[in-house]
Amino acid sequence: MANQNLTSAIAGAGNAVDLLRNSRSGIYVYPVVAPEFSNWRSEQKAWRDTAVLFDQSHHMDELIVEGPDAEAFLAYVGINGFKNFDLNRAKHFVPVTPAGHVIGDMIIFREREDKFVLVGRQPTANWTKFQASIGKWNVRLHHDPRSDSRPEGERVLRTHYRFQIQGPDADKIFTELNGGPVPEIKFFCVDWINIGSRKVQALRHGMAGAPGLEIWGPYKDKDYILSTILEAAEKVGVDLRRVGSRAYSTNTLESGWIPSPLPGIYTGDGMMAEYRDWLGADAYEAVGSIGGSYVSPNIEDYYTNPFELGYGFYIGWKKDDFIGKDALTKLKDAPSNRKKVTFEWNPEDVMKVIQSNFEDGVPYKWIDFPQPNYASSSADMVMNGDKMVGMSMFNGYSYNERRVLSLGVVSQDVQVGDVLTLKWGESDETQKTSTEKHRQADIRVRVSDTPYAREARENYADSWRTKG
Amino acid sequence: MANQNLTSAIAGAGNAVDLLRNSRSGIYVYPVVAPEFSNWRSEQKAWRDTAVLFDQSHHMDELIVEGPDAEAFLAYVGINGFKNFDLNRAKHFVPVTPAGHVIGDMIIFREREDKFVLVGRQPTANWTKFQASIGKWNVRLHHDPRSDSRPEGERVLRTHYRFQIQGPDADKIFTELNGGPVPEIKFFCVDWINIGSRKVQALRHGMAGAPGLEIWGPYKDKDYILSTILEAAEKVGVDLRRVGSRAYSTNTLESGWIPSPLPGIYTGDGMMAEYRDWLGADAYEAVGSIGGSYVSPNIEDYYTNPFELGYGFYIGWKKDDFIGKDALTKLKDAPSNRKKVTFEWNPEDVMKVIQSNFEDGVPYKWIDFPQPNYASSSADMVMNGDKMVGMSMFNGYSYNERRVLSLGVVSQDVQVGDVLTLKWGESDETQKTSTEKHRQADIRVRVSDTPYAREARENYADSWRTKG
């Protein structure tokens, strides 16, 4: 009776859309890390004004790929060019299906000539494991899944701790930690720095739009590294804020990365059907959820391709072959490709939604602050009149911008400055536990660049009339 | 240099008010339990409409008091009458200072003739330990403090698990668990019931205003008990919702208990001065915080007495002696005593506060949903014009009532239905990490009965004009 794999889970639910829209796995949480260390407003403000410490030790899967064929294998699985991928570099690794649909993304580090570490959401790790299992690659894989979402007091262990220090004052802390200026590390490059008695690897990154470094090492060193960082910040007088799980996920609104595309793996024959048999019924792809106003019977309508998410320039066209190469060749410059934008939500309309929770009757879907998402993948319809022209995929309130923002994709003809309408809330009642009974609201959204620039708002300050 | 006890902590800060208003210990959290299991709106709704499971294993201290003098000792420390305190009964145990100020409260169970278990916030446990240490009582004490506020993946263990099942459908679950109707247990009485293969103690309670039972036992049984309860609920078709830490603390708004009176221990000579020397610098009383608009140089202005909190009828006047008896005798029926009420916050004014977080400049103090409190003890001024006539002490949004509510005390001349003004936010900047920079807002509040009755609102539906 119990589902054994994704194939039988889909069959049990009737189809993939119904399976995912009725998932009872709850909100996709950032586990283990405290909800707030100070308060989420000050934590958001700190990544813009001073410095923040992100504890990324728990919410991502890690996949280690090593062996003589590691590089060739990964270059075949991902779309990315692998030229110049030396030990001092990281990449934003993106695999697609043979049809060219994005499966997910992970950050990939090269630790040795024959050893790579991938860090991110589970779909990319699962797909990579599957490819290793069906191919004839001389590779060894080790998968360390993310921490339990609700450990309820049980101990949680990972392979690595992973911290980021970001913000305008981050370098003061690193200089103190390193006992002198840190090496000049270019964006997405890696070097070694000192933290107390440890030498640790550091990646130049900029998650919240501000520069910073990501460091990692054995999990057993976590407490030592943490206290050394906090002491260094205090010594140099930087108001370093630890960021809790409530603020954490909203940093992406300001940097423009969409963390949650639906993996395009629910359709397709041959290898794709085999993959759905291979995926367990407890995999992310089987227990994850789709939330939002967009209800299509065709699961492919929720997919994206790399051009739409802004990953077109990653593609290693010169590679002999990689999964999806033919499909991407055809999709390149296709007029049907959407483009990534930021939606700025109209404050009056947001207030209307909140206000309904002070009235009797069925309210509009609650907008939780600072993170309204209620599913592992979100798809809210973005309308121009009666026509759907886009899909909102990840939202959040930014105290820095004083706005609810969301990231998503729109048709090519939509322009920055256009005012469209986002349908907020679901038109039917699903089995999702993460949402209360609600009615649907229209929220005006202004199309803005990604990463979101406040200037966009200011340039269009008088224009909440629909222009789209 | 480091503070060793409360006395030196107060001296270091200059005075007790400055110490507590500038505490950097952060929000007083409900630790370990997941923030949400489904979503906080549905979790709140379930305690009114179906049934909820509260996991109370982590947020309260436990103090075991046993020995030949246990009863006499506790009857001396608390104000409560101890007549009829048999093994089948629990009490709401309240100690006061010699001056009659409330220190705190715990639920006290009698496990054996000579063994009591006290459960609640730390101040009552600390005071009871201190009394044992300075008196000549033949008692043994064991103190199990609440779980760490931010365990960050480390394992958390307690002496006991503690669950409550509450709500209109709770009895269906208990009947299934017990293999037949549970014994008729009167309010605050205790009996034994079956849960799977275990016999457990059950207290009749009603935290969210709905009837239910609290059960407890050895912590190692927690997983077994939890899964047995969840299976039973499923079997009888009850939509039992586990309540997460975000919704949990708001249940008290509907039942009318104030969890967080400031312990009245910062003043007084003799035994009180000795107590402040005894209390460590890491005790609740030293690291806790005062939040809110009420700023008085005199810490005693934040205190309450038992009559004000509705605990006058607990007092065991016939007892030969107990701490505070003389003071309470004088305070009884004093016209200066305030009375406990519920404040219903004006939705328009709440919206005005939220709205300011969509504007540039310094916003009003954020009202976090569903739990806006940002300190271990809250004190917001409640004004009638320029005159302070009350103090709001614990707040929260109730999805059931569609209102922000708070509990507090007002002068005797304030009447139900009066519309007063609550000052929301602090007039100065403190060192508290739990609040962002903000300005102060006026929020109209209507005085309502406690427990809050929706009828009060409906009877005064047209009356948001100031009537106080």
Interface residues (C-beta under 8 A of the other chain):
Chain A: G26 I27 V29 V32 V33 A34 P35 E36 F37 S38 N39 R41 S42 K45 D55 S57 H58 S147 S149 R150 P151 E152 G153 E154 R155 V156 L157 S245 P347 V350 M351 I354 Q355 N357 F358 E359 D360 P363 W366 D368 F369 Y374 Y399 R402 R403 T433 S434 T435 E436
Chain B: G26 I27 V29 V32 V33 A34 P35 E36 F37 S38 N39 R41 S42 K45 D55 S57 H58 S147 S149 R150 P151 E152 G153 E154 R155 V156 L157 S245 P347 V350 M351 I354 Q355 N357 F358 E359 D360 P363 W366 D368 F369 Y374 Y399 R402 R403 T433 S434 T435 E436
